[in-house]
Amino acid sequence: MRVSQFFISTLKEAPAEAELISHNLMLRAGLIKRLGSGLYTWMPLGLRVLRKVEYVVREEMNNSGAIELLMPAIQPAELWQESGRWDVFGPQMLKIKDRHAHDFCFGPTHEEVITDIARREISSYRQLPLNFYQIQTKFRDEIRPRFGVMRAREFLMKDAYSFHTDMDSLEETYQLMFQTYSRIFTRLGLKYRAVSADTGAIGGSGSHEFHVLADSGEDAIAFCPHSDYAANIELATSRLPADVSQQEPFKEIQKIATPDQKSCTDVAEFLGIPLSRTVKTLAVTASGKSYLLLLRGDHQLNELKVRKISFLADFEMASEETILNATGTIPGFIGPVGLELDIVADSAVMEMRNFACGANDAGFHYINANLGRDIKIPEHVFDIRNVCSGDLSPDGKGTLEICRGIEVGHIFKLHTKYSQHMKANYLSAAGQLQNFEMGCYGIGISRIVAAAIEQNHDQRGIIFPESMAPFQLAIIPIGMHKSDQVSREAEKLYKLFLSNHIEVLLDDRNERPGIMFADTELIGIPHRIVISDRGLLQANVEYKGRADQDAQTVSLHEIVSFMLKKLCTN
């Protein structure tokens, strides 16, 4: 492709709206243009990148045996009402009416549609298993669209749905999709990690997220570098080490004045004790009842884990008025000593002895408090905290580390969540009607582009992995419009590369070399060749990889074979 026949629109500075590096660079490189809040046009350069991602995803899905189809983006309300999600999916669903006042939505996902197809088209166990997928635009009305295509309202997604006769068949396809996703992200040149995850609004039981590792990631991931254990921080667990305080004898409980110290951090510093020797007490309400949650002072509450406790599924943090009525004091000084409220303790608290906690008296805390002596033994003990870096891995193979990731893929075991609600069944080998076992497998195609940039960039711009780059090679002829020799050799090389099936971009603009270099680096083209009169005097050209520190001289007669070898090894 010649730049003069293409459309490249780069910017020196990104608009003020750009928060993330990927958003900034995608706007500056002209990959996308903003239309409205969370809505972006994919410009020609960006579309080439998007199609590269789509190609890899489609090829690997086809290789896995999945079958491509395309479902409508607009879905009738009746299907969502059957599944029970019309009212519970939330304000993210864009609901619309047609001219007859019938309700529809712009599909945020397609479980209902594909289940309707299955119940109409699949009648016998002999047709199973089947795995259908599509690559299509989705819409979710984000409350605060931001970060460009990372959290846009309209996005491109690959979603697949599998149908099975039993759990074993579902598990087999689930593992196949796990392997397929791993191949996809490896081929795209991304550093990623698969982690155990919550099923969220999709439902079902059992799921894995695939995260591109990046410091800007919204999700925290706990993993063990010495094993395969990895989980989203929302689900991650750890083994509790033996608490040395358990070897101490009970000490006498004392009430200590802490006039300005409300947080565990301030209390620990004031008392001169480790933060891990304090207990934080959180007052919550659920179904009209008050509870106290106990955590070690250096630990953070994990709300998702709390909501998985049946009687706390709808919990909320208690208001100051509720806390005052239930404990007689204000937040910052509440504690479990002497209160009759039901206590839910984190597992780590049960291992503590002689700890500090609130005294239910403004301006005071207890030291040397103990469960069983000063506080009734909690009836409810759960893991309700976020794991920390350095915690013992639950598989016993080392300690945990925490990193950040950008979710780009998610696979679920739906089981019969949708087939049961929508009466989607088939005739079994025994002649009985059975609900389909189902799986669901999603990849954010457009999100992958932004995630790749977050992981691969420098101060000059994007460094695209070769499999995603809009072009493999850029030719920059210096003084092409002044030098017949430079023009002749540039044209010759351009045609040679094209004939060898190399995606090459010839910058045939009458621009200064600095502008051409800057645009090539900003766009993230992996390889660059510079042709100049000076180099041609020695029958040489200059080659530089996008991530290379220095350029190298290559013979003009060898540059095609040099590039073919370079591209084959990348």
Disulfide bonds with the S-S distance in Angstrom:
none
